[in-house]
């Protein structure tokens, strides 16, 4: 740990030169935090000993390396990565898709980024099978970048977290201990590590979703899926939406709902005709998982010399988990380098800005997803609406197509999408288009 004379115990001052920072979790949130922290300290001529700690290795195939995420990276996130002087190379990208295809019962509409920007699909671990030569997971790519810029990676499980004078102590298997001046929780909402924290942290409310990897040929992805991510409304009671994300020779099939099991996904594959038409004939599930997705906000995600980032704190409603991890990581790095590591400083410069970015915007997100779920799950209404979107687009009016893109791709704040989608002029024009299509 840093010299006690430098740290005053209250944490009222910014992170000092030479401090030790422990980060529990080496996925995107942890790696983004390390990258931002090291860059900010470097700008002011300071240093820190940053240690990323994770029991997983993201180069492993199968469940041992997987971080349970659909793995779609949009244009806005690519720009944020580039702002860190990083570029996503070909070894990480599993496929570049050109847009989303939104399905009703018998009608679909294709929506793309207004600037025709592609969407990168990636594996968060080594993939369902042994990775091809030279391929890297997205999480490993970020971790490698953080290590190359000065962070340390400790491949270990954390057994205990203890508050000590001037910081935190972590205990590892075999009794090994390490002390840190500041501790970051980047462990994600699917981790049990939160039970080891003793300062009042309460994880956010979550849904239990399901995700399955299904083999598919490149020809099938190019010809049948037209190299797009597909969004299909669920037809059963448990699944609200389904998403198909193509990667290499696999499809990641995600079922989103409050408590979804693999059996619910199999029922959709048999009974949901829109979904069945997009699945390779006779394809079996190679592997599956049941990740939790946050739909709320954590209580007390910080204390003096400790803060929690990523979806274990707050995330954009049902979208952009990687980008949310980046944003909370950046805000925390700025808070502790410029303001302080006390509870009061973190409340003012970390907790409040994160809530301002996501919490109230997510209220609009819930409203929008409720509206579009209601429309797309109703057969005749969904087809009428999507036909209207297609007619408008054919006439050069892309307003409704851009709204759909924004909702499902997550490139704009929900409040801005709602302002456009629910504007009187927009609704009046849509009503006219629907009436002309009858």
Buried (B, 14 or more C-beta within 10 A) or exposed (E): BBEEEBBEEBBBBBBBBBBBBBBBBBBBBBBBBBBBBBBBBEEEEBEBBBBBBBBBBBBBBBEEBBBBBBBBBBBBBBEBBEEBEBEBEEBBBBBEBBBBBBBBBEBBBBBBBEEEBBBBBBBBBBBBBEBEEEBBBBBBBBBBBBBEBBBBBBEBEBBEBEBEEBBBBBBBEEEEEBBBBBBBBBBBBBBEBBEBBEEEBEBBEBBBBBBBBBBBEEEBBEEBBBBBBBBBBBBBEBBBBBBBBBBBBBBBBBBBBBEBBBEBBBBBBEEBEBBEEBBBEEBEBBBBBBBBBBBBBBEBBBBBBBBBBBBBBBBBBBBBBBBBBBBBBBBBBBBBBEBBBBBEBBBBBBBEBBBEBBEEBBEBBEBBBEBBBEBBBBBEBBBBBBBBBBBBBEEEBBBBBBBBBBBBBBBBBBBEBBEBBBEEEBEEBBEEBBEEEE
